[in-house]
Amino acid sequence: MIENTSNYRFFYNENFADLDKAVSIDVKNKKLNDVLGQLFSSANVTYRVLENNLVVITPVNNQQMKITGRVTDAGTHEPLPGVTIAIEGTSAGAVTDASGHFSVQVPSGNATLVFSFVGYVQQKVPVNNRTEINVKLDADTKKLEEVVVMGYTTTTVKNLTGAAQSVGGAKLKDVQATSVDKMLQGKISGVFVGNSSGDPAATPTIRIRGNGTLTAGNAPLVVVDGIIGGLPNPSDIETVTVLKDAAATTLYGARAANGVMVITTKRGKAGKTQVNFRTNVGTAQLNTGHFHLMNGTQLYDLQTAAGRKLDPSIRDINTNWQKLAFQNASNQNYELSARGGNEKTKFYLGGNYYKEDGILKGTGVERFSARLNLDHNITEKLRVSANFAAVQQRDQDNSGGSLYQYYTNLPWDKPYDGQGNPINPINTDVWYGRDMTNFLYDQQYNYDKHTRQSLEGLLKLEYDITKWLSFSTTNRAQYYHDRNESNGDVRTSAGADDRGNLYNYYLDTTVYISSNLLKARYTVNKVHNIDGLVGAEFQQINWGNINAKGKGILAGKDVLGATSSPMSIGGTKIDRVFNSYFIQANYNYNYKYYFTSSFRRDGSSKFGANQQYGNFYAFGVSWAASEENFIKSIKAITNLKVRASYGTTGNAEIGDYAAIGAYAINTQYNGFPGAYPSIYNVPSLSWEKAYNTNIGFDLGLFNRINLSVDLYQKDNKDLLFNVPLPGTAGYNYISQNVGGVRNKGIEINLSTDNLVGEFKWSTDFNIGFNKNSVRDLYGGKNYIIDPLSSSFILQKGQDMRSFYMRKWAGVDPNNGNPTWEKVTTDADGKKTVTTTSNYNDATLQIVGSATPKFFGGMRNVWSYKNFQLSAFLAFVSGNDVYNSTRELMDNDGAYYTYNLMQLDKGWNRWQNPGDNATHPKYVIGGNKNAHKPSSRFLEDGSYLRLRNVNLSYSLPKQWLDRVKVNNVRVSVGGDNLWTLTKFSGIDPEVDDRGINGTKYPFSTKWFAGLEINF
C-alpha cells in the first residue's frame, strides 16, 4: 500500500479506461486513506497505480466482497503485524495491523490472496468465496536447512557444530580462472589465496588459518565426492566446503593439519532431463599497475647526466619491449552438460573446453575434460554410484625468456633488421644491453611444452542393513601422466654451446584409495538423536619419472634419439602408503544440545619404523539457543547457536623415505656403480600435530541477516624439520620432530538480504584476522635463518614470515649516499642505533612481516526483474611485500646496461646537497651497494581489488515458452578491473612468502557469456 502520497496524483474514475473524465484531487502530503475519505464516506474502493505516478481509484462493484482474517507465525502462533496481503493480478492490497488482523476487498470470490512478510515463506491462498481467512506463515529457514558436505558425512547448517563454510559453484565461477583454487580467493574467511604469477598455468598458494609448519607442506587436503583426491574441473563442481576447526577436520586426522577442502561434483536429479550450455568468451590485456619502464630519452638523459658517454643518435630510439612481449589475449570457455533420470537411476554428463592465451606471447593453457556421474538404486536397500572423469591439459611457454627481458632490455636496442627479421644480438655489431638477448629471435625456434592427462574411476556401493544401520565402500583409481619437452635450438644462445639440445621429462602416477564406512543413525523417544560411523581407509600411490637431456641435434628436430650425445639422464620411483581407522559419534537432544566426538589412527610409510602411526581426536559441543522457548519469543532472532571444539590433526607433507637410513646410488667410480650414505635413519620420526581450539557463534536476524564469528587458536607441535649437521657427520641433515608454531585469530562471515521484493540486494562479506608466532626451535635455539629463504628468520615469539635484512635509513642529504641502520651493543647490553653507508657494516635485523593482518572479500548482488548485477571485492591488508624487482630496475646505476623503472609518485632522486630524496645519487656502476637487499625495497602490500563485475539478463519466460527453452541468460563482465594499492610494482598480490620478483603480470579481463537451459 502507498503510505505517503506526496509524489502521486490521484484520479477518480468509474471504469479505469476513460482518464479524460477523471477528476483531479489535491493530495499534497496526505495519506491514501485521507484521500479516499475526501471522495467517499466509506473507503470502500480499489486503486491501481499507473505510470507517471498516477493512481486511479474506483469504487467497488456489486461483485466485490470483503475478506477479513488474521496472520500468525506457524511455529509460535504469535500475530504478525506488517504482513502484506496482495490480490494476485492487481495492485490492490492491505497490511495486517498490530494484532495481525487485516481487511481487504477482492473483486470476486475467485480471487487469490498473496501473503508476504520478510523472513517468512510467501503463501498464496485462493479465496473460494470465503469471507474469513486465517493464515499461518512458516519461517523461511532454507538457509539453516542447507546441506553442508563434510566428506564422509553430510549435515545441515542448523546442525553444524564445527567451523565449516561452503560456497556454491555459481559464486565460485563468477571469475574466469583455470582452476577452482584460484576461484576461492576472498570468498571464505580465514582462507588466504595468493597468486605470485598471472600465468594461466600457475598454481596459487592456499593457506587455511595461517602457516602451521616450518618446512613441511602447508597446503590443505582435498577431498572430492567423499574421498581424498585432486582438484576436479571447475565446470563439474557443485559446492566447495572448507573445514577449519578440529570438530570439522579430525576425521581426516593425519592429513588435516592444514585444513580440508571438500568438493562435491554435480550429480543427476530425478525428473525431466535438463541440458545446459554455458559459454564465456573474452579478452585480456596487460595491466602494469604503478610500474612503468623508462623510455630511451629518459634513460639517456639520466645516464649522460651521471657521466656516461653515449652516442647522441640513440637518445630518441625507443623500442617498446613491453609491446613486443605482451598481447591482448583471448580466453574462451564452453560447457555442455545433461542431468536427469528417475527415482531409480540418475545421471550427470558434462564436457568442457577451456582455452586461455596468456598476455605474455607464447604462453597459455588449453584443456579438454569430460565427466560422467551415475547413481542407481539396485534395490530399495542397495545403491551404486560410479564416477568417470578424464582431463587433458596443455600448458606452453614459448616466450623465449621475454618476461625477464621485458624488464631488462634497453630501449636503444632494435628488435628487427632492415628486412623486418628478428635480430640475433650475437651476430650484430651494435647491441647495448648486457645480456645480448632478443626474445623475438629465440621465439622462432625454442619451445617449452607441458601436457598433463588424468583418468579417474570411482565406484561406490551403499547397503542399508537396517533402517538405522548402513554400510558403504568407495573405491577410486586415478592415473596421471605428465610430459614436459623443451629445447634450445642451435641457432639461439640457449643451444649454441651444445650445438642444440633437447630435454624430455615423463611422469606417471597411479593412486588407489578405498574408504569403507559403517554408519548408524537412531532416534529414541523423538528427542534423543544419535548417529555415528566407523571407518577404515587405505591409500596407495605409485610415482615414477624419467628425464633425459641430449645435445647435438639438427635444427627443428624434436626426438631425443636424434641427439648426438647424452648430457644427463635421471629417474625416480616412489611407493607411498597410508592406512587409517576412524570412528565418530554424534548426539543431540531435541536439536538443541549437540555433542560430537571423533578418533582417528593413521599410519604412513613416510615415517620411522617405530612411529608410523599417529592418534588424533576431537570433541565438539554446540547449543542451538534459538530452539529455546525464551528465545523463540524474540521474533527478531531466527537463529542463535554457540559452538566450541577442541582436537588434534596431523601433517605428513614431507618427502618420502626421510626416516629410513639409506644410501644414494646415483654415482659411479671408474664406470662402476657407487653408493654413499645419504639419509640418516630416524626410526622415531612421526607426525606433526596441530592442537585446535575453536569457539564460535551463529546469529540469524529476521531471516535476512546471518552472522558467524569464530575465534581460534592452533598450536602446531613436533614439527617436521631437517636439522642441519656438521660436515664431519657425513650427512647434511637429520629429520626430526622439533619446534612449534602458533596461529590465532578471528573469522567473521556476514550475509544480509538488504532489500527484498521486486528489487533485491544481498551482500556476502567475510574477513579473517590471523596472528602467527614461532614458539619453539630445535636445540633450544632462540632463532635460526629460514632454511628455505635467507630473507627470513625464524625467531621465538616472532612471525614465521619475518623479513630479516638490513634496515634502510634513507639517503644522506649531504652527498646522496645510501644509509642503513647499524646497531651496536655495549657490555651492559645497551643498544645504540647509528647509520652507515657501508652495506657490510649494516646490521641484519627483523624489518617486517609477510603475514597480512587481515584479508577477505565482499560480494554484492542486485537484481530487478530479469536483470542481475554482481560485484566482488577482495582485499588484503597489513602485509609487507619485498619488491625484489627493484634490485634490478631501481638499482641507482649498478646495472646501467639494464633498463630502469620510472620513479613512482612521490619519489625523487638525489641531485644536489641538501636534497631530501627517496633515492640515492645515480652513479654509473652503482652507489655503495644501494641496490642490495634491504628494507628499502620492502613495501606495503595492502590492496583492495575489484575482482569481478558481472551484469546479466534472463530473457522473458513468455518468449522462451514459444521455443520450449527453460532459460536463456546473457551476461557481460570483467575481472581485475581496478586495484587500490600503494605498491610500486606491477601487482601487490603475492604468495604467503611475500616476495615479488620479475613477475608475470595479472591481466584485466573482459568477457561476454551465454547460458541456455533446455
PEBEL-V592184 format. One record per residue. N is the residue number from 1. RES is the residue in one letter. SS is DSSP state (2 for helix, 1 for strand, 0 for the rest). Layout:
n | res | ss
N | RES | SS
N | RES | SS
This chain:
n | res | ss
1 | M | 0
2 | I | 0
3 | E | 0
4 | N | 1
5 | T | 0
6 | S | 0
7 | N | 0
8 | Y | 0
9 | R | 1
10 | F | 1
11 | F | 1
12 | Y | 1
13 | N | 0
14 | E | 0
15 | N | 0
16 | F | 0
17 | A | 0
18 | D | 0
19 | L | 2
20 | D | 2
21 | K | 2
22 | A | 0
23 | V | 1
24 | S | 1
25 | I | 1
26 | D | 0
27 | V | 0
28 | K | 0
29 | N | 0
30 | K | 0
31 | K | 1
32 | L | 2
33 | N | 2
34 | D | 2
35 | V | 2
36 | L | 2
37 | G | 2
38 | Q | 2
39 | L | 2
40 | F | 0
41 | S | 0
42 | S | 0
43 | A | 0
44 | N | 0
45 | V | 1
46 | T | 1
47 | Y | 1
48 | R | 1
49 | V | 1
50 | L | 1
51 | E | 2
52 | N | 2
53 | N | 2
54 | L | 1
55 | V | 1
56 | V | 1
57 | I | 1
58 | T | 1
59 | P | 1
60 | V | 0
61 | N | 0
62 | N | 0
63 | Q | 0
64 | Q | 0
65 | M | 1
66 | K | 1
67 | I | 1
68 | T | 1
69 | G | 1
70 | R | 1
71 | V | 1
72 | T | 1
73 | D | 1
74 | A | 0
75 | G | 0
76 | T | 0
77 | H | 0
78 | E | 0
79 | P | 1
80 | L | 0
81 | P | 0
82 | G | 0
83 | V | 0
84 | T | 1
85 | I | 1
86 | A | 1
87 | I | 1
88 | E | 0
89 | G | 0
90 | T | 0
91 | S | 0
92 | A | 0
93 | G | 1
94 | A | 1
95 | V | 1
96 | T | 0
97 | D | 0
98 | A | 0
99 | S | 0
100 | G | 0
101 | H | 1
102 | F | 1
103 | S | 1
104 | V | 1
105 | Q | 1
106 | V | 1
107 | P | 0
108 | S | 0
109 | G | 0
110 | N | 0
111 | A | 0
112 | T | 1
113 | L | 1
114 | V | 1
115 | F | 1
116 | S | 1
117 | F | 0
118 | V | 0
119 | G | 0
120 | Y | 1
121 | V | 0
122 | Q | 0
123 | Q | 1
124 | K | 1
125 | V | 1
126 | P | 1
127 | V | 0
128 | N | 0
129 | N | 0
130 | R | 0
131 | T | 0
132 | E | 1
133 | I | 0
134 | N | 0
135 | V | 1
136 | K | 1
137 | L | 1
138 | D | 0
139 | A | 1
140 | D | 0
141 | T | 0
142 | K | 0
143 | K | 0
144 | L | 0
145 | E | 0
146 | E | 0
147 | V | 1
148 | V | 1
149 | V | 1
150 | M | 0
151 | G | 0
152 | Y | 0
153 | T | 0
154 | T | 1
155 | T | 1
156 | T | 1
157 | V | 0
158 | K | 0
159 | N | 0
160 | L | 0
161 | T | 0
162 | G | 0
163 | A | 0
164 | A | 1
165 | Q | 1
166 | S | 1
167 | V | 1
168 | G | 1
169 | G | 2
170 | A | 2
171 | K | 2
172 | L | 2
173 | K | 0
174 | D | 0
175 | V | 0
176 | Q | 0
177 | A | 0
178 | T | 0
179 | S | 0
180 | V | 2
181 | D | 2
182 | K | 2
183 | M | 2
184 | L | 0
185 | Q | 0
186 | G | 0
187 | K | 0
188 | I | 0
189 | S | 0
190 | G | 0
191 | V | 1
192 | F | 1
193 | V | 1
194 | G | 1
195 | N | 0
196 | S | 0
197 | S | 0
198 | G | 0
199 | D | 0
200 | P | 0
201 | A | 0
202 | A | 0
203 | T | 0
204 | P | 0
205 | T | 1
206 | I | 1
207 | R | 1
208 | I | 1
209 | R | 0
210 | G | 0
211 | N | 0
212 | G | 0
213 | T | 0
214 | L | 0
215 | T | 0
216 | A | 0
217 | G | 0
218 | N | 0
219 | A | 0
220 | P | 0
221 | L | 1
222 | V | 1
223 | V | 1
224 | V | 1
225 | D | 0
226 | G | 0
227 | I | 1
228 | I | 1
229 | G | 0
230 | G | 0
231 | L | 0
232 | P | 0
233 | N | 0
234 | P | 2
235 | S | 2
236 | D | 2
237 | I | 1
238 | E | 1
239 | T | 1
240 | V | 1
241 | T | 1
242 | V | 1
243 | L | 1
244 | K | 0
245 | D | 0
246 | A | 2
247 | A | 2
248 | A | 2
249 | T | 2
250 | T | 2
251 | L | 2
252 | Y | 2
253 | G | 2
254 | A | 2
255 | R | 2
256 | A | 0
257 | A | 0
258 | N | 0
259 | G | 0
260 | V | 1
261 | M | 1
262 | V | 1
263 | I | 1
264 | T | 1
265 | T | 1
266 | K | 0
267 | R | 0
268 | G | 0
269 | K | 0
270 | A | 0
271 | G | 1
272 | K | 1
273 | T | 1
274 | Q | 1
275 | V | 1
276 | N | 1
277 | F | 1
278 | R | 1
279 | T | 1
280 | N | 1
281 | V | 1
282 | G | 1
283 | T | 1
284 | A | 1
285 | Q | 1
286 | L | 1
287 | N | 0
288 | T | 0
289 | G | 0
290 | H | 0
291 | F | 0
292 | H | 0
293 | L | 1
294 | M | 0
295 | N | 0
296 | G | 2
297 | T | 2
298 | Q | 2
299 | L | 2
300 | Y | 2
301 | D | 2
302 | L | 2
303 | Q | 2
304 | T | 2
305 | A | 2
306 | A | 0
307 | G | 0
308 | R | 0
309 | K | 0
310 | L | 0
311 | D | 0
312 | P | 2
313 | S | 2
314 | I | 2
315 | R | 0
316 | D | 0
317 | I | 0
318 | N | 0
319 | T | 0
320 | N | 0
321 | W | 2
322 | Q | 2
323 | K | 2
324 | L | 2
325 | A | 2
326 | F | 1
327 | Q | 0
328 | N | 0
329 | A | 1
330 | S | 1
331 | N | 1
332 | Q | 1
333 | N | 1
334 | Y | 1
335 | E | 1
336 | L | 1
337 | S | 1
338 | A | 1
339 | R | 1
340 | G | 1
341 | G | 1
342 | N | 0
343 | E | 0
344 | K | 0
345 | T | 1
346 | K | 1
347 | F | 1
348 | Y | 1
349 | L | 1
350 | G | 1
351 | G | 1
352 | N | 1
353 | Y | 1
354 | Y | 1
355 | K | 1
356 | E | 1
357 | D | 1
358 | G | 0
359 | I | 0
360 | L | 1
361 | K | 0
362 | G | 0
363 | T | 1
364 | G | 1
365 | V | 1
366 | E | 1
367 | R | 1
368 | F | 1
369 | S | 1
370 | A | 1
371 | R | 1
372 | L | 1
373 | N | 1
374 | L | 1
375 | D | 1
376 | H | 1
377 | N | 1
378 | I | 0
379 | T | 0
380 | E | 0
381 | K | 0
382 | L | 1
383 | R | 1
384 | V | 1
385 | S | 1
386 | A | 1
387 | N | 1
388 | F | 1
389 | A | 1
390 | A | 1
391 | V | 1
392 | Q | 1
393 | Q | 1
394 | R | 1
395 | D | 1
396 | Q | 1
397 | D | 1
398 | N | 0
399 | S | 0
400 | G | 0
401 | G | 0
402 | S | 2
403 | L | 2
404 | Y | 2
405 | Q | 2
406 | Y | 2
407 | Y | 2
408 | T | 2
409 | N | 0
410 | L | 0
411 | P | 0
412 | W | 0
413 | D | 0
414 | K | 0
415 | P | 0
416 | Y | 1
417 | D | 0
418 | G | 0
419 | Q | 0
420 | G | 0
421 | N | 0
422 | P | 1
423 | I | 0
424 | N | 0
425 | P | 2
426 | I | 2
427 | N | 2
428 | T | 0
429 | D | 0
430 | V | 0
431 | W | 0
432 | Y | 0
433 | G | 0
434 | R | 0
435 | D | 0
436 | M | 0
437 | T | 0
438 | N | 0
439 | F | 2
440 | L | 2
441 | Y | 2
442 | D | 2
443 | Q | 0
444 | Q | 0
445 | Y | 0
446 | N | 0
447 | Y | 0
448 | D | 1
449 | K | 1
450 | H | 1
451 | T | 1
452 | R | 1
453 | Q | 1
454 | S | 1
455 | L | 1
456 | E | 1
457 | G | 1
458 | L | 1
459 | L | 1
460 | K | 1
461 | L | 1
462 | E | 1
463 | Y | 1
464 | D | 1
465 | I | 0
466 | T | 0
467 | K | 0
468 | W | 0
469 | L | 1
470 | S | 1
471 | F | 1
472 | S | 1
473 | T | 1
474 | T | 1
475 | N | 1
476 | R | 1
477 | A | 1
478 | Q | 1
479 | Y | 1
480 | Y | 1
481 | H | 1
482 | D | 1
483 | R | 1
484 | N | 1
485 | E | 1
486 | S | 1
487 | N | 1
488 | G | 1
489 | D | 0
490 | V | 0
491 | R | 0
492 | T | 0
493 | S | 0
494 | A | 0
495 | G | 0
496 | A | 0
497 | D | 0
498 | D | 0
499 | R | 0
500 | G | 0
501 | N | 1
502 | L | 1
503 | Y | 1
504 | N | 1
505 | Y | 1
506 | Y | 1
507 | L | 1
508 | D | 1
509 | T | 1
510 | T | 1
511 | V | 1
512 | Y | 1
513 | I | 1
514 | S | 1
515 | S | 1
516 | N | 1
517 | L | 1
518 | L | 1
519 | K | 1
520 | A | 1
521 | R | 1
522 | Y | 1
523 | T | 1
524 | V | 1
525 | N | 0
526 | K | 0
527 | V | 0
528 | H | 1
529 | N | 1
530 | I | 1
531 | D | 1
532 | G | 1
533 | L | 1
534 | V | 1
535 | G | 1
536 | A | 1
537 | E | 1
538 | F | 1
539 | Q | 1
540 | Q | 1
541 | I | 1
542 | N | 1
543 | W | 1
544 | G | 1
545 | N | 1
546 | I | 1
547 | N | 1
548 | A | 1
549 | K | 1
550 | G | 1
551 | K | 1
552 | G | 0
553 | I | 0
554 | L | 0
555 | A | 0
556 | G | 0
557 | K | 0
558 | D | 0
559 | V | 0
560 | L | 2
561 | G | 2
562 | A | 2
563 | T | 0
564 | S | 0
565 | S | 1
566 | P | 1
567 | M | 1
568 | S | 1
569 | I | 1
570 | G | 1
571 | G | 1
572 | T | 1
573 | K | 1
574 | I | 1
575 | D | 1
576 | R | 1
577 | V | 1
578 | F | 1
579 | N | 1
580 | S | 1
581 | Y | 1
582 | F | 1
583 | I | 1
584 | Q | 1
585 | A | 1
586 | N | 1
587 | Y | 1
588 | N | 1
589 | Y | 1
590 | N | 0
591 | Y | 0
592 | K | 0
593 | Y | 1
594 | Y | 1
595 | F | 1
596 | T | 1
597 | S | 1
598 | S | 1
599 | F | 1
600 | R | 1
601 | R | 1
602 | D | 1
603 | G | 1
604 | S | 1
605 | S | 0
606 | K | 0
607 | F | 0
608 | G | 0
609 | A | 0
610 | N | 0
611 | Q | 0
612 | Q | 0
613 | Y | 1
614 | G | 1
615 | N | 1
616 | F | 1
617 | Y | 1
618 | A | 1
619 | F | 1
620 | G | 1
621 | V | 1
622 | S | 1
623 | W | 1
624 | A | 1
625 | A | 2
626 | S | 2
627 | E | 2
628 | E | 0
629 | N | 2
630 | F | 2
631 | I | 2
632 | K | 2
633 | S | 0
634 | I | 0
635 | K | 0
636 | A | 0
637 | I | 1
638 | T | 1
639 | N | 1
640 | L | 1
641 | K | 1
642 | V | 1
643 | R | 1
644 | A | 1
645 | S | 1
646 | Y | 1
647 | G | 1
648 | T | 1
649 | T | 1
650 | G | 1
651 | N | 1
652 | A | 0
653 | E | 0
654 | I | 0
655 | G | 0
656 | D | 0
657 | Y | 0
658 | A | 0
659 | A | 0
660 | I | 0
661 | G | 0
662 | A | 1
663 | Y | 1
664 | A | 1
665 | I | 1
666 | N | 1
667 | T | 1
668 | Q | 1
669 | Y | 1
670 | N | 0
671 | G | 0
672 | F | 1
673 | P | 1
674 | G | 1
675 | A | 1
676 | Y | 1
677 | P | 1
678 | S | 1
679 | I | 1
680 | Y | 0
681 | N | 0
682 | V | 0
683 | P | 0
684 | S | 0
685 | L | 0
686 | S | 0
687 | W | 0
688 | E | 1
689 | K | 1
690 | A | 1
691 | Y | 1
692 | N | 1
693 | T | 1
694 | N | 1
695 | I | 1
696 | G | 1
697 | F | 1
698 | D | 1
699 | L | 1
700 | G | 1
701 | L | 1
702 | F | 0
703 | N | 0
704 | R | 0
705 | I | 1
706 | N | 1
707 | L | 1
708 | S | 1
709 | V | 1
710 | D | 1
711 | L | 1
712 | Y | 1
713 | Q | 1
714 | K | 1
715 | D | 1
716 | N | 1
717 | K | 1
718 | D | 0
719 | L | 0
720 | L | 1
721 | F | 1
722 | N | 1
723 | V | 1
724 | P | 1
725 | L | 0
726 | P | 0
727 | G | 2
728 | T | 2
729 | A | 2
730 | G | 0
731 | Y | 0
732 | N | 0
733 | Y | 1
734 | I | 1
735 | S | 1
736 | Q | 1
737 | N | 1
738 | V | 0
739 | G | 0
740 | G | 1
741 | V | 1
742 | R | 1
743 | N | 1
744 | K | 1
745 | G | 1
746 | I | 1
747 | E | 1
748 | I | 1
749 | N | 1
750 | L | 1
751 | S | 1
752 | T | 1
753 | D | 1
754 | N | 1
755 | L | 1
756 | V | 0
757 | G | 0
758 | E | 0
759 | F | 1
760 | K | 1
761 | W | 1
762 | S | 1
763 | T | 1
764 | D | 1
765 | F | 1
766 | N | 1
767 | I | 1
768 | G | 1
769 | F | 1
770 | N | 1
771 | K | 1
772 | N | 1
773 | S | 1
774 | V | 1
775 | R | 1
776 | D | 1
777 | L | 0
778 | Y | 2
779 | G | 2
780 | G | 2
781 | K | 0
782 | N | 0
783 | Y | 1
784 | I | 1
785 | I | 1
786 | D | 0
787 | P | 0
788 | L | 0
789 | S | 0
790 | S | 0
791 | S | 0
792 | F | 1
793 | I | 1
794 | L | 1
795 | Q | 1
796 | K | 1
797 | G | 0
798 | Q | 0
799 | D | 0
800 | M | 0
801 | R | 0
802 | S | 1
803 | F | 1
804 | Y | 1
805 | M | 1
806 | R | 1
807 | K | 0
808 | W | 1
809 | A | 1
810 | G | 1
811 | V | 1
812 | D | 0
813 | P | 0
814 | N | 0
815 | N | 0
816 | G | 0
817 | N | 0
818 | P | 1
819 | T | 1
820 | W | 1
821 | E | 1
822 | K | 1
823 | V | 1
824 | T | 1
825 | T | 1
826 | D | 0
827 | A | 0
828 | D | 0
829 | G | 0
830 | K | 0
831 | K | 1
832 | T | 1
833 | V | 1
834 | T | 1
835 | T | 1
836 | T | 1
837 | S | 0
838 | N | 0
839 | Y | 2
840 | N | 2
841 | D | 2
842 | A | 0
843 | T | 0
844 | L | 1
845 | Q | 1
846 | I | 1
847 | V | 1
848 | G | 1
849 | S | 1
850 | A | 0
851 | T | 0
852 | P | 0
853 | K | 0
854 | F | 1
855 | F | 1
856 | G | 1
857 | G | 1
858 | M | 1
859 | R | 1
860 | N | 1
861 | V | 1
862 | W | 1
863 | S | 1
864 | Y | 1
865 | K | 0
866 | N | 0
867 | F | 1
868 | Q | 1
869 | L | 1
870 | S | 1
871 | A | 1
872 | F | 1
873 | L | 1
874 | A | 1
875 | F | 1
876 | V | 1
877 | S | 1
878 | G | 0
879 | N | 0
880 | D | 1
881 | V | 1
882 | Y | 1
883 | N | 1
884 | S | 0
885 | T | 2
886 | R | 2
887 | E | 2
888 | L | 2
889 | M | 2
890 | D | 0
891 | N | 0
892 | D | 0
893 | G | 0
894 | A | 0
895 | Y | 0
896 | Y | 0
897 | T | 0
898 | Y | 0
899 | N | 0
900 | L | 0
901 | M | 1
902 | Q | 0
903 | L | 0
904 | D | 0
905 | K | 0
906 | G | 0
907 | W | 0
908 | N | 0
909 | R | 1
910 | W | 0
911 | Q | 0
912 | N | 0
913 | P | 0
914 | G | 0
915 | D | 0
916 | N | 0
917 | A | 0
918 | T | 0
919 | H | 1
920 | P | 0
921 | K | 0
922 | Y | 0
923 | V | 0
924 | I | 0
925 | G | 0
926 | G | 0
927 | N | 0
928 | K | 0
929 | N | 0
930 | A | 0
931 | H | 0
932 | K | 0
933 | P | 0
934 | S | 1
935 | S | 2
936 | R | 2
937 | F | 2
938 | L | 1
939 | E | 1
940 | D | 1
941 | G | 0
942 | S | 0
943 | Y | 1
944 | L | 1
945 | R | 1
946 | L | 1
947 | R | 1
948 | N | 1
949 | V | 1
950 | N | 1
951 | L | 1
952 | S | 1
953 | Y | 1
954 | S | 1
955 | L | 0
956 | P | 0
957 | K | 2
958 | Q | 2
959 | W | 2
960 | L | 2
961 | D | 2
962 | R | 2
963 | V | 0
964 | K | 0
965 | V | 0
966 | N | 0
967 | N | 1
968 | V | 1
969 | R | 1
970 | V | 1
971 | S | 1
972 | V | 1
973 | G | 1
974 | G | 1
975 | D | 1
976 | N | 1
977 | L | 1
978 | W | 1
979 | T | 1
980 | L | 1
981 | T | 1
982 | K | 0
983 | F | 0
984 | S | 0
985 | G | 0
986 | I | 0
987 | D | 0
988 | P | 0
989 | E | 0
990 | V | 0
991 | D | 0
992 | D | 0
993 | R | 0
994 | G | 0
995 | I | 1
996 | N | 1
997 | G | 0
998 | T | 0
999 | K | 0
1000 | Y | 0
1001 | P | 0
1002 | F | 0
1003 | S | 1
1004 | T | 1
1005 | K | 1
1006 | W | 1
1007 | F | 1
1008 | A | 1
1009 | G | 1
1010 | L | 1
1011 | E | 1
1012 | I | 1
1013 | N | 1
1014 | F | 0
